[in-house]
Amino acid sequence: MTRPLYGLAVLLGLAYILLIALQPYPLSWLLKMTPMLIYAVLVWRHLGGAAGACLGLGFGAASAGDFFLDYGNRDGLFIQALLAFLVNQIAFAVGFFLLSRGGRWHWSRSVPVLVYGLLLAVWMVPAAQGLELAVGLYLACLLVMAICAGRVETRPGALWLGAMLFVLADSLIGLNKFVMPFEHSTLIIVSCYFSGQSLIAWGLLSRPAGLAATSRMSAVSVG
């Protein structure tokens, strides 16, 4: 059932993107949040263990963030959405770290992310009047998530590319809200965000089933 449900989530996400021009319409929030709920269940059941639970929680928090952004008309519940996506980033970072225990730090993937994040912080955080601390903390967690994602795969693949798109989408949200609003921002941001989350989910679901639990048991046995 994994592939059909993943395909359903992708179709629902694409439907939401195609219908952005028609907003507001009834239950758009349900259409937006459902794909992340599907990914949460699929990833949790597929990977198992602590890593699977953390990553499932991450997708669940992303679903809550989607609800707050859409139901709150992308502004009224922005703080709630920010907190939900903060949980998303932290849970992803922990899950990726658990999946990659014993792996290498790929600095060729990490350094560009750090440079981008530093430039973004200098540009965006001072403009987030009243929310400087919250935005700075969120940005730091976003970068930690991206760096941890870079350790999971031996070679850059779907998961790493998805994490990079996620970083891009979230940075565009901040730039659009605090620094420089741009045309068609919702369509561009949602497209990057949904593509990134879908690639992360695909990268995780492409790993051997129960790998997280198996790796943990092997480590215990060696110890």
MIMAR-912314 format. One record per atom (N, C-alpha, C, CB): x, y negated, z. Coordinates in steps of 0.001 Angstrom, whole numbers, plus 500000, padded with zeros to 6 digits. Glycine has a CB too. Example, Ala and Ser with C-alpha at 12.3 -4.5 7.8 and 13.67 -1.06 7.14 Angstrom:
2
513190505690507800512300504500507800513200503300507800511308504473509046512850502250507080513670501060507140512900499970507870514084500598505725
# end
This chain:
223
500809501212500000500000500000500000500854498720500000499079500003501206502174498841500173503005497653500286502971496808499020504428498046500602503201497413497873503234496650496619501895496008496290503654497547495478500765496733496385499475496085496100499181494910497023498357497094496212499482495048498321499219493949499251500156492773499003499359494432500694501406493074498670502339491999498326501843491277497077503776492557498104501401492039496086500871491434494871499650490577495142500527492501493868498789491041496059497612490266496436498032488944497064496722491063497406499024488980497943499501487754498595500032486767497561500598488079499629500781487283496593501325486412495542500200485786494727502272487201494617499205486573494382498080486052493604497313484979494380497134487193493214497113485200495679496420484205496499497227482912496577496162484756497912498545483049496721499392481866496766499373481093495458500807482256497105499426481818494349499362481167493040498015480487492838499610482185491921496953481133493316495623480532493204495567479212493973494543481505493729496160479196495163496174477956495952496911476858495190496840478191497335498059477199494612498842476203493877498051475665492683500177476812493401497393476544491954496629476137490774495429475266491135496159477363490011494926475426492364493735474686492786494059473409493564492860475577493631495341473075493678495723471881494432495055470638493871497238471706494421494952470572492548494360469385491922492897469203492293494492469472490417492232470272492747490806470200493081490553469891494553490130471500492721491582469759495337491374469498496760490775468111496976492696469630497529489936467984498031489579469023499015488430469896498531489205468383500349488497471184498879487419472122498595487277473058499793487693472923497276486126473666499987485878474487501173486868475648501304484462475029501135487338475869502524488177477016502892489524477048502169487434478291502609489999475902501709491336475885501102492387476308502127491666474476500543492148475973503411493083476352504476493196477867504600492641475751505814492091478583504392492118480041504484492907480637503328490693480608504499492740480071502144493473480547500980494968480330501164492986479842499713495339479204501783496763478918501942497426479782503008496955477466502285496733480045504106497380480742505213497403482257505057496695480392506489496533482810504212496417484261504111497659484957503575495266484599503246498341484444502545499537485148502065500585485372503146500155484381500934500811484366504010501825484531505055501398485574506092502095483188505744500094485672506347499607486713507251499869488096506664498105486528507532499646488237505369499912489523504707501386489854504792499457489493503231502252488873504508503695489116504606504085489498506035504485487866504155503457488870507022503779489162508420503538490633508745502950488276509356502375491128508345502027492523508633502934493471507848500541492795508292503161493178506574503972494067505733505405494173506251503979493569504284506002493039506566507396493037507019507534493699508380507937491610507078506619493398509281506670494002510618506559495519510533505547493441511509505613496015509745505420497458509635506559498117508861504086497762508960507119497424507885508162498015507044509494498141507784508351497180505785509905497078508466511209497084509108511180497694510506511742495685509180510116497401511264510048497912512624511120497292513515510187499423512620511173497731514750512189497264515684512064495796516014513542497530515133513073495277516716513065493889517139513138492941515951514215493626518085513946493303514949514067492451513773512738492346513035515148492986512837512067493465512864510774493445512200509757492618512952510262494841512028509776492711514287508846491933515105509127490437514983508933492366516574510409490058515023510771488645514905510380488082513538512274488461515137510660488842512495510352488360511156508848488326510908511034489233510114508133489303511461506676489264511386506120488049512106506080490535511973506689487747513286506291486551514022506570485297513210507018486481515364507714485296512514508065484139511704507043483866510617509421484333511086506636484911509912505619484738508873504276484352509484505472486023508045503970484896510660502732484523511335502721483048511717502532485381512573503870482549512201503970481134512541503862480263511288505292480854513271504427480744510181504299480015508917502838479920508496505125480697507811502088480993508721500657480971508404499936479920509234500030482353508643500290479831510517499689478805511376500063477408510886500137478994512841501323477228510478501745475942509943500980475579508682503230475956509660500740476562507823499952476325506614498540475863506961499894477596505756497965476485507971496624476090508409496618474634508875496129477015509541497576474280509731497612472929510270497817471888509170498715472812511309498683472200508195498930471242507122497705471045506249500097471695506272497033472150505908495899472035504998494655471549505713495623473365504333494315472167506826493111471777507570493230470351508100492860472750508733494440469973508470494669468621508959494949467627507854495802468618509923494684468048506619494870467180505443496301466662505354493892465996505491497263467534505751498690467246505631499168466036506436499022467034504202498370465588507385498838464477508208498263464539509620498471463153507557496959464784509720496301464743511013496856465732512017494858464987510839497347466874511567497902467893512458499378468138512133497098469211512343500089467083511773501485467249511348502371467762512483502037465923510824502171467243513698503000467673514827502784469153515110502684466837516085501528469594515068501229471012515280501891471869514191499695471246515292501838471371512959502477472095511864503990472158512061502145471432510520504575471057512504506016471018512747506421472034513810506447469612513173505636472132514878505930473101515939505791474535515432505000472878517142504747474784514623504542476130514084505708476535513188503219476202513300506156475620512336507273475951511444508601475999512199507359474932510303508682475305513341509874475439514183509967476866514713509842474420515358508833477413515174508802478819515595509158479725514422507407479194516161508656479397513245508968480148512027510476480218511817508288479506510800511146479050511901512591479005511655513369479792512706513077477557511629512989479616513974513712480306515051513532481816514939513227479816516432512301482257514692512039483692514565512780484282513375510538483951514427512807483569512256513548484027511086515042484126511400513313483081509896515577483093512053517005483090512364517378484294513235517395481779513074516567484567514262516839485716515139516694487017514367515889485715516358515637487135513555515430488350512773516558488602511795514126488272512029517005487559511098518117487709510151519401488090510876518327486411509356519615487489512046520815487813512821520809489284513245520916486903514061519646489761513684519549491165514098519767492110512917518182491437514742519260491735511753519441492584510570520891492647510120518580492080509432521642491575510388523000491483509842524079491702510890523202490140509196523723492260512047524723492483513089525868493339512549524082493158514321527088492849512771528258493537512248528631493078510855528022495011512242527791492255510237528076491763508896529018490572508914526793491389508198529416490148507726530359489040507587529616487713507538531222489215506326530323486671507985529833485316507764530337484872506397530305484330508902529439484635505488529808484236504131529859482712504063528800484807503082531050482167504302531177480717504401530954480032503067532538480349504940531151480750501966530876480145500665529394479836500503531344481066499540528550480540501259527116480262501256526730479276502363526329481563501417527493479269503430527129478451504587527564476994504456527732479039505831528778476770503947529304475400503899528431474460503075530705475407503331527984474854501858527105473937501109525818473599501865526751474548499759525276474570502595524069474321503378524348473313504485523532475631503974525493473445505151525848472519506224526060471104505689527108473002506944526728470992504558526960469671503959525630469031503570527887469784502718524762469820502938523444469317502547522652468878503778522662470395501763522702469693504825521973469372506044522489468113506713522049470519507005523800467926506721524388466728507323523958465479506572525917466829507344524033465524505248523619464385504442522132464091504641523918464644502960521354465168504728519911465017504927519610464384506280519207466377504814520339464817507310520123464278508658520450462788508710520976465040509686521554462396508079521942460990508075520891460136507372523304460815507399520263460689506339519297459939505547517896459932506173519229460516504151517499461098506713516106461268507085515816461013508559515673462637506735516663461490509468516354461402510896516145459969511365517461462038511701517001459012510987516752457633511445515431457061510945517879456734510996514918457590509820513667457070509264512437457680509934513615457331507770512623458751510706511487459428511354511137458721512653511809460923511625510659457511512563510433456672513729509488457334514728509878455326513301510001457509515954509230458149517004509350459661517014507806457774516870509864460228515930509991461681515825511440462096515551509073462215514718512381461200515866513779461493515538514260462793516178514671460343515984513969462977517471514434464172518179513795465425517601514124464066519678512481465384517368511773466548516839512272466912515447510268466285516803512447465913514596512911466174513227514351466671513236512794464903512360515191466088514098516577466540514192516674467977514662517356465645515127515882468336515669515866469710516167515369470667515096514991469820517419514311470267514405513772471124513360514803471340512259512490470519512777515469470270511855516479470378510797517614471304511217517037468992510442518040471204512478519110472077512974518690473543512911519489471697514417517458473851513336516960475230513297516815475718511864515614475336514024516416474819510970516294475176509555517648475591508980515715473996508752518687474853509323520017475163508818520561476460509430520971474004509107520296476676510714520708477935511349520029479118510665520370477923512861518737478968510372518012480022509663518659480323508319516549479623509462519005479274507573519589479457506249520957480133506333519710478113505535521749479749507321523073480356507476522952481827507858523893479599508537522020482143508763521797483545509145521280484358507958520800483632510319520464483742507121519962484440505931521104484814504999518939483570505183522145483983504962523276484255504089524087485462504483524157483085504049523877486000505684524615487182506153523911488492505826524832487093507645522616488416505555521821489647505448522205490466504227520338489315505393522413489795503099522703490499501846524193490461501545521910489882500677524715491562501022526126491599500640526398490611499524526536493010500208525503490590498560525563489599497485524298488765497533525732490278496089524385487498497135523170486667497165522056487293496332523474485249496650520899487456496953519768488075496276518492487316496565519619489532496696517380488039496514516069487400496672515933486714498025514958488429496505516405487361499080516243486788500418517012485479500553516710487783501484518256485461500108519071484246500207518490483128499353520517484533499783518076483458498128517475482450497263516191481902497885517185483039495873515397482794498483514182482352499149514470481397500294513411483539499657515500481694501084515860480811502197516286479440501685516988481435503038517002479401500562517431478128500001516226477312499512518421478363498849515270477977498902514057477282498464513255476780499665513186478212497597513273477543500736512591477135501969513233475863502520512639478271503029514571475819502540515288474627502985514912473437502106516818474863502953514887473659500797514537472582499868513121472079500117514676473059498420512174472998500280510780472607500486510623471782501759509882473847500548511236472235502848511081471515504114511778470160504088511627472350505262512908470094503405513583468802503305512766467832502453514994468976502712512102468328501426511248467473500605510043466960501392510777468232499368509521467795502305508425467338503161508869466124503981507948468480504096510054466235504595510565465140505403510848463895504583511812465569506114511454464071503433511760462921502583510484462244502095512616463354501389509492463044501738508237462486501245507488461734502346507356463594500676507562462256503567506802461642504668507514460446505276506535462666505749508834460541505432509540459526506203510386458565505360510415460196507203510854459001504208511843458210503477511308457638502169513053459053503193510859458512501278510537458074499931509432458937499332511783458114499046508177458558499518507083459331498913507259459424497398505717458693499250506972460600496852507143460778495406505904461416494805508384461638495101505748461231493509504563461689492801504523463209492727504518461092491399503329463758492794503097465216492726503842465955493844503542465766491349504015465291494973504789465884496065504171467185496559504905464901497218502852467226496703502211468436497229502455469625496327500715468218497399502274469444495035502478470545494091503917471034494116502101470112492677504865470112494123506278470494494099506675471187495394507163469264493869506273470604496527506664471168497822506042472542498042506259470227498957504739472662497775504068473948497988504643475019497061502549473809497761504973474655495831505543475622494897506890476136495402505703474993493503507747475215495866509048475630496412508871476471497670509920474401496721507978476025498551507745476726499815507219478137499585506765475943500681506181478263498756505592479577498556506556480507497825504285479457497780507285479978496840508279480799496147509347481285497119508929480008494998509798480376497999510821480753498964510354481825499931511265479548499732509170481651500499508644482641501446508407483986500754507332482133502082507930483948499534507662485191498806508951485929498496506901484902497511510002485186498136511292485823497872511900486402499143512258484822497243511749485688500265512230486227501541511499487529501858512030485197502688510179487511501712509397488725501980509818489855501058507896488449501818510017489559499785510420490600498829511794491167499186510438490034497393512718490282499557514040490749499951513986491659501162514941489577500235513128491334502122512992492170503319512299493483503010512223491427504399511271493435502182510524494651501845511324495572500921509194494285501185512364495039500282513210495853499411514259496637500196513893494972498382514409496288501464515345497033502304514743498383502685515706496225503571515588499384502998515050500685503409514102500555504596516187501639503760513001501286504573511995501211505636512605501598506974510795502122505317512247500829508006512720501133509355514197500902509551512406502538509691514829500112508659516270499914508737516689499255510033516743499088507575515879498311510512516234497612511742516315498577512915515222496508512039515300499429513048515281500387514153516395501406514013513933501097514222516645501852512758517687502836512518519054502289512870517664503286511075519316501015512447520602500400512744520815500265514236520705499042512082519767499918514975519891499749516419520185501073517095518622499134517000519514502159516653519765503471517244521170503943516970518777504483516724521673503647515745523039504048515401524036503323516274523335503772513923523788502039516522524696501258517350524729501795518767524291499792517354523566502162519290523493502732520626524245504053520700522040502930521039524099504880519667524760506189519635526265506035519620524308506994518419526761505066518805528207504846518731528734504357520064528551503838517624527911503446520704528313502903522010528391504014523029527332501815522487
# end
